[in-house]
């Protein structure tokens, strides 16, 4: 009887040993599989902070490089840990913020976010986009893009030209039409962008369009605004020609230009500074496009806003966005250095904020 009882205990002990060995093997296998799989829930993931892509090559910024929150794009295409953005756009935003902090340029780089500014910003609620209008920089095409996105027309080709700037029919609300709380919400959450070009070339474009070619549906530029500038700024009172570029430059460079601006009303949007139009130091924009690189910037903006699969930017005619240095020099060739310097002083903020060089004819 004692021998039988001892054998029973030995079998129980042997069974327990086998059970312990079996559980150890299972646990060991589980641990091995868990750490072998990099996507396992227990695996530690190393975040990729920023991948910047240029046209030539892909540049990987080290993980310890953290960009300030104000430089981070807000478009749908850049959600998550992986951010892909051409380096040039990051540099533009960084330059903008650095110049905004320059106290010596504060009067030229800062402005209040007034109704005048809010009137320039068009809203696409459906896709959470704000576009600040900077006239004479190809804005008509961007307005067409937003009109399609807002659903007023199914394609850009269907939009009649007379509808684009008719804000009662084009389906483009202005940011100023919302309440203060709704304005703040959109400024904080929406993708925001605008386009710039060389400030002096933009002024030439405004002069040619409004005072030389002068569309028939805008008679006030030639018949009301031009005479007002001539009376105030033309040196030779016996000259009977229409508004000359020299008159226009004197008006724009006059530190006391605002008394005429008030008389001209919103028509001045074609030649006031980007600072006055869009308040770039007060509003944190997601992207700043340049007219000179619009062939690359337009597709990028659509992708950054997450709408590249819905609409395309209209075809850009060859050469239309290229900076024409010869044209600029020709227009300013007969104007005194004093008048040009005064003009540059007014637009210096635009030159510095967006990385445009001071013209060579001012340096010589």
C-alpha positions as CSV (number, residue, x, y, z in Angstrom):
1,X,0.0,0.0,0.0
2,X,2.9,2.4,0.8
3,X,4.6,1.5,-2.4
4,X,1.5,2.3,-4.4
5,X,1.0,5.7,-2.7
6,X,4.7,6.7,-3.5
7,X,4.3,5.8,-7.1
8,X,1.1,8.0,-7.3
9,X,3.0,11.0,-5.9
10,X,5.8,10.5,-8.4
11,X,3.4,10.5,-11.3
12,X,1.8,13.7,-10.1
13,X,5.2,15.3,-9.7
14,X,6.2,14.2,-13.2
15,X,3.0,15.6,-14.7
16,X,3.5,19.0,-12.9
17,X,7.1,19.2,-14.3
18,X,5.8,18.5,-17.9
19,X,3.1,21.2,-17.4
20,X,5.7,23.8,-16.2
21,X,7.9,23.0,-19.2
22,X,5.0,23.3,-21.6
23,X,3.9,26.7,-20.3
24,X,7.5,28.0,-20.4
25,X,7.8,27.0,-24.1
26,X,4.5,28.7,-25.0
27,X,5.5,31.9,-23.2
28,X,8.9,31.9,-24.8
29,X,7.3,31.6,-28.3
30,X,4.9,34.4,-27.6
31,X,7.7,36.8,-26.5
32,X,9.8,35.9,-29.6
33,X,6.9,36.6,-32.0
34,X,6.0,39.9,-30.3
35,X,9.4,41.5,-30.6
36,X,10.2,40.1,-34.0
37,X,7.2,42.0,-35.5
38,X,8.0,45.7,-35.8
39,X,4.4,46.6,-36.2
40,X,3.4,44.8,-33.0
41,X,1.5,46.7,-30.4
42,X,4.4,46.3,-28.0
43,X,7.0,47.5,-30.4
44,X,8.4,51.0,-29.9
45,X,7.8,53.1,-33.1
46,X,10.3,55.8,-34.0
47,X,8.4,58.8,-35.3
48,X,9.5,60.4,-38.6
49,X,9.2,64.2,-37.9
50,X,9.6,65.6,-41.4
51,X,10.4,64.6,-44.9
52,X,11.0,67.5,-47.2
53,X,10.8,66.9,-51.0
54,X,12.5,69.0,-53.6
55,X,12.2,68.7,-57.4
56,X,15.6,67.1,-57.6
57,X,15.9,64.9,-54.5
58,X,14.3,63.8,-51.3
59,X,15.8,65.5,-48.2
60,X,15.3,63.8,-44.8
61,X,15.4,66.2,-41.9
62,X,16.8,64.6,-38.7
63,X,14.3,63.4,-36.2
64,X,15.5,65.8,-33.5
65,X,14.6,68.7,-35.9
66,X,11.2,70.1,-34.7
67,X,9.5,72.8,-36.7
68,X,7.5,75.4,-34.9
69,X,3.8,74.7,-34.9
70,X,3.1,77.9,-36.9
71,X,5.1,76.5,-39.8
72,X,3.2,73.2,-40.0
73,X,0.8,73.0,-43.0
74,X,-2.9,72.4,-42.2
75,X,-3.9,70.7,-45.4
76,X,-5.4,67.2,-45.4
77,X,-2.5,65.9,-47.4
78,X,-0.2,66.4,-44.5
79,X,-2.0,64.7,-41.6
80,X,-0.3,62.1,-39.5
81,X,3.3,61.7,-38.6
82,X,4.7,61.8,-42.2
83,X,4.9,65.2,-43.7
84,X,6.0,65.7,-47.2
85,X,6.5,69.2,-48.4
86,X,8.9,70.9,-50.9
87,X,11.6,72.6,-48.9
88,X,11.0,75.9,-50.7
89,X,7.6,76.3,-49.1
90,X,8.9,75.7,-45.7
91,X,11.7,78.3,-46.3
92,X,9.1,80.8,-47.5
93,X,7.1,80.4,-44.3
94,X,10.2,80.6,-42.1
95,X,11.4,83.8,-43.9
96,X,7.9,85.3,-43.4
97,X,7.9,84.7,-39.7
98,X,11.5,85.9,-39.3
99,X,10.7,89.2,-41.1
100,X,7.4,89.5,-39.1
101,X,9.6,89.5,-35.9
102,X,11.9,92.2,-37.2
103,X,10.9,95.3,-35.2
104,X,12.6,97.6,-37.7
105,X,10.1,96.6,-40.3
106,X,7.1,96.4,-38.1
107,X,5.3,99.3,-39.6
108,X,5.7,97.7,-43.1
109,X,4.9,94.2,-42.2
110,X,2.0,94.4,-39.7
111,X,-1.6,95.5,-40.2
112,X,-4.9,95.0,-38.4
113,X,-7.2,92.1,-39.5
114,X,-9.8,94.6,-40.5
115,X,-13.0,94.3,-42.6
116,X,-10.8,95.4,-45.6
117,X,-8.6,92.3,-45.1
118,X,-11.6,90.0,-44.4
119,X,-13.3,91.2,-47.6
120,X,-10.2,89.9,-49.5
121,X,-10.5,86.4,-48.2
122,X,-12.8,83.9,-50.0
123,X,-14.3,80.9,-48.2
124,X,-14.8,77.3,-49.3
125,X,-16.5,75.7,-46.3
126,X,-17.0,72.3,-48.1
127,X,-13.3,71.7,-48.2
128,X,-12.2,74.1,-45.4
129,X,-10.1,76.5,-47.5
130,X,-9.5,80.2,-47.3
131,X,-8.0,82.1,-50.2
132,X,-6.8,85.7,-49.9
133,X,-7.1,87.6,-53.1
134,X,-4.0,89.6,-54.3
135,X,-5.0,91.2,-57.6
136,X,-2.7,91.1,-60.6
137,X,-1.2,87.8,-59.6
138,X,-3.4,85.3,-61.5
139,X,-6.2,85.4,-58.9
140,X,-9.0,84.9,-61.4
141,X,-8.0,81.3,-62.0
142,X,-7.9,80.5,-58.3
143,X,-11.4,82.0,-57.9
144,X,-12.6,79.7,-60.6
145,X,-11.1,76.7,-58.7
146,X,-13.0,77.7,-55.6
147,X,-16.2,78.3,-57.5
148,X,-16.1,74.8,-58.8
149,X,-15.3,73.4,-55.3
150,X,-18.2,75.3,-53.8
151,X,-20.5,73.6,-56.3
152,X,-21.8,76.7,-58.3
153,X,-20.4,75.1,-61.5
154,X,-19.3,71.5,-62.2
155,X,-16.1,72.6,-64.2
156,X,-13.9,75.6,-64.7
157,X,-14.7,75.6,-68.4
158,X,-18.4,76.2,-67.7
159,X,-17.9,79.4,-65.7
160,X,-18.8,82.5,-67.7
161,X,-16.1,85.2,-67.4
162,X,-18.6,87.8,-66.3
163,X,-19.6,85.6,-63.3
164,X,-16.1,85.1,-61.9
165,X,-16.0,88.5,-60.2
166,X,-19.8,88.8,-59.6
167,X,-19.9,88.0,-55.9
168,X,-23.7,87.7,-55.9
169,X,-23.7,84.9,-58.5
170,X,-20.3,83.1,-58.2
171,X,-21.1,81.3,-54.9
172,X,-17.9,82.6,-53.2
173,X,-18.6,84.0,-49.7
174,X,-16.2,86.4,-48.2
175,X,-14.8,85.8,-44.7
176,X,-16.2,89.2,-43.6
177,X,-19.8,87.8,-44.1
178,X,-19.5,85.5,-41.0
179,X,-19.8,86.3,-37.3
180,X,-16.7,87.0,-35.2
181,X,-16.7,83.6,-33.7
182,X,-17.1,81.9,-37.1
183,X,-14.3,84.0,-38.6
184,X,-12.0,83.0,-35.8
185,X,-12.9,79.3,-36.2
186,X,-12.1,79.4,-39.9
187,X,-8.9,81.3,-39.4
188,X,-7.7,78.7,-36.9
189,X,-8.8,75.5,-38.6
190,X,-8.9,76.1,-42.4
191,X,-6.2,75.7,-45.0
192,X,-5.1,79.2,-46.0
193,X,-3.1,80.5,-48.9
194,X,-2.4,83.4,-51.2
195,X,-0.1,84.2,-54.2
196,X,2.5,86.9,-54.6
197,X,4.8,88.1,-57.4
198,X,7.6,90.7,-57.7
199,X,6.0,93.9,-56.2
200,X,7.2,96.3,-58.9
201,X,6.2,94.0,-61.7
202,X,2.8,93.7,-60.1
203,X,2.4,97.5,-60.1
204,X,3.3,97.6,-63.8
205,X,0.6,95.0,-64.5
206,X,-2.0,97.0,-62.5
207,X,-1.1,100.2,-64.3
208,X,-1.3,98.5,-67.8
209,X,-4.6,96.7,-67.0
210,X,-6.4,99.6,-65.4
211,X,-5.1,102.7,-67.0
212,X,-3.8,101.7,-70.4
213,X,-6.0,98.8,-71.6
214,X,-8.8,99.8,-69.2
215,X,-11.7,97.3,-69.7
216,X,-14.9,98.9,-70.8
217,X,-16.7,97.6,-67.7
218,X,-14.3,99.5,-65.4
219,X,-14.5,103.1,-66.7
220,X,-13.9,104.7,-63.3
221,X,-10.1,103.9,-63.5
222,X,-9.6,106.1,-66.5
223,X,-12.4,108.7,-65.9
224,X,-12.3,109.2,-62.2
225,X,-9.1,107.7,-60.6
226,X,-6.6,108.8,-63.3
227,X,-7.7,112.5,-63.3
228,X,-7.4,112.6,-59.5
229,X,-3.8,111.3,-59.6
230,X,-2.9,113.6,-62.4
231,X,-4.2,116.7,-60.6
232,X,-2.2,115.9,-57.5
233,X,1.1,114.4,-58.9
234,X,1.8,115.5,-62.5
235,X,4.7,118.0,-62.6
236,X,3.9,119.4,-66.1
237,X,0.5,120.8,-65.8
238,X,0.3,121.6,-69.5
239,X,0.7,117.9,-70.4
240,X,-2.7,116.5,-71.7
241,X,-1.8,112.8,-72.1
242,X,-3.6,110.2,-69.9
243,X,-2.1,108.9,-66.7
244,X,1.6,108.1,-67.1
245,X,3.5,105.5,-65.1
246,X,5.6,108.3,-63.6
247,X,2.4,109.9,-62.2
248,X,1.3,106.5,-60.8
249,X,4.7,106.0,-59.1
250,X,4.6,109.4,-57.4
251,X,1.1,108.7,-56.1
252,X,2.1,105.3,-54.7
253,X,5.3,106.5,-53.2
254,X,3.7,109.6,-51.5
255,X,3.7,109.0,-47.7
256,X,0.3,110.9,-47.7
257,X,-1.3,108.7,-50.4
258,X,-4.1,107.6,-48.1
259,X,-6.2,110.7,-48.6
260,X,-6.6,109.7,-52.2
261,X,-7.0,106.0,-51.3
262,X,-10.1,106.9,-49.3
263,X,-11.6,108.6,-52.3
264,X,-10.8,105.6,-54.6
265,X,-12.4,103.1,-52.2
266,X,-11.8,99.3,-52.8
267,X,-10.4,100.0,-56.3
268,X,-7.0,100.4,-54.6
269,X,-6.8,96.6,-54.1
270,X,-5.0,96.3,-57.4
271,X,-1.9,98.2,-56.1
272,X,-1.9,98.2,-52.3
273,X,0.7,96.0,-50.5
274,X,0.3,92.3,-49.8
275,X,0.5,93.2,-46.2
276,X,-2.5,95.5,-46.4
277,X,-4.5,92.9,-48.4
278,X,-3.8,89.7,-46.5
279,X,-2.2,90.5,-43.1
280,X,0.4,87.8,-43.4
281,X,2.0,88.5,-40.0
282,X,-1.3,88.3,-38.2
283,X,-2.8,85.3,-40.1
284,X,-0.9,82.0,-40.1
285,X,-1.1,81.0,-43.7
286,X,-0.5,77.3,-44.7
287,X,1.2,78.1,-48.1
288,X,2.4,81.1,-50.0
289,X,2.6,80.6,-53.7
290,X,4.8,82.7,-56.0
291,X,3.6,83.7,-59.5
292,X,7.1,83.1,-60.9
293,X,6.9,79.4,-59.9
294,X,3.2,78.9,-60.4
295,X,3.6,75.9,-62.6
296,X,5.0,74.0,-59.6
297,X,3.1,75.9,-56.9
298,X,-0.4,75.4,-58.2
299,X,-0.3,71.6,-58.2
300,X,1.4,71.7,-54.8
301,X,-1.3,73.9,-53.3
302,X,-4.1,71.7,-54.6
303,X,-2.4,68.7,-53.1
304,X,-1.6,70.4,-49.8
305,X,-5.3,71.4,-49.5
306,X,-6.4,67.8,-50.3
307,X,-8.3,68.8,-53.4
308,X,-6.0,67.7,-56.3
309,X,-8.3,64.8,-57.1
310,X,-11.3,67.1,-57.5
311,X,-10.1,70.0,-59.6
312,X,-7.0,71.1,-61.6
313,X,-5.5,74.5,-62.0
314,X,-6.2,75.9,-65.5
315,X,-3.4,75.5,-68.1
316,X,-0.8,78.3,-67.7
317,X,0.4,79.7,-71.1
318,X,4.1,79.3,-71.7
319,X,6.3,82.1,-70.3
320,X,3.5,84.1,-68.7
321,X,4.8,83.7,-65.2
322,X,8.5,84.4,-65.9
323,X,9.8,87.6,-64.3
324,X,10.5,90.1,-67.0
325,X,13.5,92.1,-65.8
326,X,13.8,94.0,-69.0
327,X,10.2,95.2,-68.9
328,X,10.6,96.4,-65.3
329,X,13.8,98.3,-66.0
330,X,12.2,99.9,-69.1
331,X,9.2,101.2,-67.1
332,X,11.4,102.7,-64.4
333,X,14.1,104.0,-66.7
334,X,12.6,107.5,-67.0
335,X,11.7,107.9,-63.3
336,X,13.8,109.7,-60.8
337,X,15.8,107.8,-58.2
338,X,14.0,109.8,-55.5
339,X,10.6,108.7,-56.7
340,X,11.6,105.1,-57.1
341,X,13.2,105.1,-53.7
342,X,10.1,106.4,-52.1
343,X,8.1,103.7,-53.9
344,X,10.4,101.0,-52.7
345,X,10.2,102.3,-49.1
346,X,6.4,101.8,-49.2
347,X,6.7,98.3,-50.6
348,X,9.8,97.2,-48.7
349,X,7.8,95.0,-46.5
350,X,6.5,93.0,-49.5
351,X,10.0,92.7,-50.9
352,X,11.4,91.4,-47.5
353,X,8.6,89.2,-46.4
354,X,8.4,87.2,-49.6
355,X,12.1,87.1,-50.5
356,X,12.2,89.5,-53.5
357,X,15.5,91.3,-54.2
358,X,15.7,95.0,-54.2
359,X,15.9,96.0,-57.9
360,X,19.4,96.5,-59.4
361,X,18.5,100.0,-60.7
362,X,18.1,101.1,-57.1
363,X,21.5,99.7,-56.1
364,X,23.5,101.3,-58.9
